[in-house]
Amino acid sequence: MIGFSFVFPFIPLYVRELGATETAAAARWAGAISAASAVTMALAQPFWGSLADRHGRRVMVLRSLAAAGVTLALMGFARQPWQLLVLRLLQGALTGTVAASNALVATSVPRERLGASLGLMQVALYGGTSVGPLMGGVIADRFGYRAPCFAAGGLLLLSVLFVVGFVHESFTPPPADARRPGVLAETRELMAVPGLAFLMAVTFLIQYGNSAVSPILALFVHELSSGTNAASMSGAILAGTGVASAVAAVVIGRLADRLGHRRILLVCLFGAALACVPQAWVRSVGELFAWRLVLGLFLGGLMPSAHALFASLVPAARRGSAFGLGGTAASLANAAGPLSGAFLAGAVGLNAVFIATAVLYSLGLGFLIARFRGLPAHVRELRPSLAPPEALA
């Protein structure tokens, strides 16, 4: 995640260097480039998830890391914005590191520790995305926007060696004569599980809100700071948000295992919606930093709780496919969020994106309230089938 976040917070500034000099054009290119990988990832994730259930989750992690390392390094050679767009399309089709890693964890840890374990995965995610932008911003301001691309590719390829040496999986492949449906049939079967499609919708709205701000944050900081060290300050804001989210993920993940993931998800959605509104009217980088920290605390509890509920609805043998579907929902949101955020910023103004993000979190909150009793309160051991789970109050 350090490698991923080295580059993407500064895409708007990078495309300016590549020729899109006007703010509106830079925002549109940044939105398209940010969304590109999400579109192809949404199409590819169910396929990779199905392969994970058949051949193991560890090999899927290795595949995604290696593909990401190569494509990130190649971004450093781009000469025009459309070349970044093509590389992002390839990256989306071949990667999916977060979904692959979550599937591996969800099938490897005891069920009573699932929330805490997925919280620790969010620590890795948020910890990496807090360190990466800060380091990447300093490198970008000092050496230009190509250097972080090369460094990011190297870090992703280095992580392949870490997985080869230190990550092991106890995986029993399904019997050779076992009949498994194709990817499309398996997707339909999973979508019929009560609550799964609903949680995908909530996950979509959460990730939509998270990603809508990404293409305009650096531009917003650029306006607030009058262009002085915009990349470094954007990196510092993202770093602070990531640290807050990482701390919250540890604490809230363990708390959710005791109090219930359903209840914690409700509280965190409410808090995230409230924390977004004041960001539209900040007048300094310091104010924006403070409110992003508050938002980070609630973001840290959102995805571990959602992922734990997601895993509770399907048996362990089908969690690779289930997390592949979850990855599709997140990827669709990662496509729609940057595009709509960029075009909303160009049409109405940068401030409007923060209000829209609050609306998205509020929609997710409304969905969750409407179906609150239909979701399991805690993770429970399910039968080895896709039989509907009981709603445990």
Helices and strands as residue ranges (DSSP letters): H 2-7, G 8-10, H 11-17, H 23-55, H 58-75, H 81-94, H 97-106, G 111-113, H 114-143, H 146-166, H 183-191, H 196-212, H 214-224, H 230-259, H 261-276, G 277-281, H 285-312, G 316-318, H 319-347, H 351-370, G 372-374
